[in-house]
Amino acid sequence: YDLPLDHVIVDNVQGGYLAGQYLIRLGHRRIGCITGLPDVKVSVDRLLGFRRALDVAGIELADEAISSGDFRYDSGRAAMVELMQRNLQLSAIFAINDLMAAGAIHALTSAHQRVPEDISVIGFDDILLSSLMSPSITTIAQPTKELGQYSVALLLRRIRERDSEPERISLPTRLIERASCRTYSEREGGA
């Protein structure tokens, strides 16, 4: 991202923050996270934003409440199994992408945990699978149409103005509420 080139990016920090804010607004305090690879900027940025939201609310994201995957479905499932084995009594999970969120939901339902009644799950990306799953996955959507439009516009400008200063455009994400998250109450124990 520090190269002197035109680029259009998604504000992944803001997206992670949105995910954290949403879970907090629903009343969750014991929240876990399934991260992506630690050397991938997208993963780092999404986790950074998520941590910021929790910090603002005075909620700690403990190291033992974090498990990492590699952005694939199977790794999300394995990371969720690992978190369940730690017996943390989490009420919500933020998965860094939707494929890992889907894998986490599979692990939870295989362990007879109901989503969202027993535990809420939120993903990131808004891939088609998210709306097709049962329950459908609450997610942070990337502005894919705008990414394409701005990328083409920058490319055409670069062709016309080869010596112009590189431009960096950062696009905001948005929350898509679906069925995988619910309001949590300590009194009810989440049920």
N, C-alpha and C positions, 0 to 999 in steps of 0.2 A: 504493500500500500504506500510505501515511501518512494516508489519509482516515479520519475517525472513523466507520467503518462496520463492520458485521460482515463477516468474510470467512473463507473456508476456502481454504488454499493448500497446494500441495505443496512440500516442502522440496527445492527444486531444487539448492541448494548441497550438501546431503547426497547427492543423486542423482549429481551430478557427481563428488563424492568417491568414491562407491561404484564408479563406472566406472573412475576412475583407479586405485584400490586393486586392482581386479580385474585390470586389465592388468599392473600391477606384480607381483602375485602369480603371474601366468603367466610372468613373466620378461622382459617387454617393457621396454626402456629407450629405444628410439628411436621415440617416439610422436608422432603428429600429431593435429590436431583440426580438425574442420569446424564452425565456429561458425555461429550464426544472426545475425540483424541486431544490430548493436552497441548499438542504443538500445532493445532489448526486454529487460525485466528477466529473463525466463526464460533467455534466452541468456547474459546477463551472470552470473547466479547459477550456472548449470550449468558455465560455464567457470571461475568462481571456485572452486567445489568441486573440479573436476578439477585445476586448478593446485595447490591445497592438497595434494591427495594426492601429486602428483608432487614438490612441495617437501619434504614429510615424508620422502620416499624419496631426496631428493638428486638428483632428475632435473629437468633444465631443459626447459621447453617453449619452444623457440626460436620467435621471431616467424616465421621462414620455414617452420616446421612447422604454422602456422595458416593456414587459408583460410576465407573466410566465404561463407555462402550465405544464402538467405532462407526456410529451412524447407521448401522444395519439393524434389521429386525431382530435377528438372533442375539445380537449383543445387548439390545434393550431387554430382551427376555432374561438373559443371563445376569445382567446388572440388577434387575428387579429381584431375581431369586437371591442374589447376594444381599440386597438390602433387607429382604424379608428374613433371611437367616440371622441378621443382626438384631432382630426383635426390637425395633425402635418405636413401634406403635405410631408410625407415620400416618397422617391424615390426608396427605397430598404429595404428589410427585410432579416435578417439572422435568420432562425429557427434552433434551436439546434439539431433537428433531422428531417428526411424526412417525418415522419408521421405528425408532426406539420406543416411542410412546405406545405404538401398537404392540410391540414385543412385550413391553411392561404389562399391558392389559392382558395379554395372553398368559403371562406368568401368574398374574394376580387371580384371574378366573380359574386357572388350573389348580391354584391353592385355595379355591373356594372363597376368595375375596370378591365382593361385589363392587363394581365400578359403576357409579360413583357412591353408592350407599356406604361402603366401608372405607373407600379411599378414592380421592379425586386424582385425575391424571390430565395434565395439559402438555401439549406438544408444541412444535414450531415448524412452520413452512406452509401449512395448509395444502398438502398434497391431496390428490383425489381420494386415496385410501381413507383419509381422515373422515370424510363425510359418508363413506360407505360402511365403515366399521359399526359394530353394535357392542357397546354404545359408540355413537359418533364422537370423534375426538375434538374437544375444545383445543384451539390452537392459536398461534400467532402467525398471521398471514404476511407473506412477503408480497410486495406490489409488483408481481411478475410482468404485468402488462406495461407498467410505467418503466420498469427496468429495461425492457426491450425498446420502448419508444425513446428514452433518453440515450440509450447506447447507440441507436441508429443516428439520432440527431448529433451526438458528439462525433461519430465517425464521419458523417457528411461535412460537419464543420471542419474537421481535421483535414479532409481532402481539399476543401476550399482554402483553408488558412493553415498551411503546413507549419508555419513558424509561431503560431499563437501559443500563449501560455497553456499548459495542461490544465484541464478542468476536472474537479472532483465533485460528484453529486452524491449526496447521501439521502436515501429515501426512507421515510418512516414506515413502520409496520403497524398492523392493527389486530385487535383481538377478535376472534371468531368464536362466539359462545355456542357450544353444542352440549351433548348429553354426558360427557365424561367428568364433569365437575359439579359439585353441589355445595350449598351452604353447610358449614360445619359448626356444631355447637358442642363444647366440652361437656355440657350438662347431659346432652343426649348421647355422648360418646360417638357422635357422627352418624348414628342410625336414625 
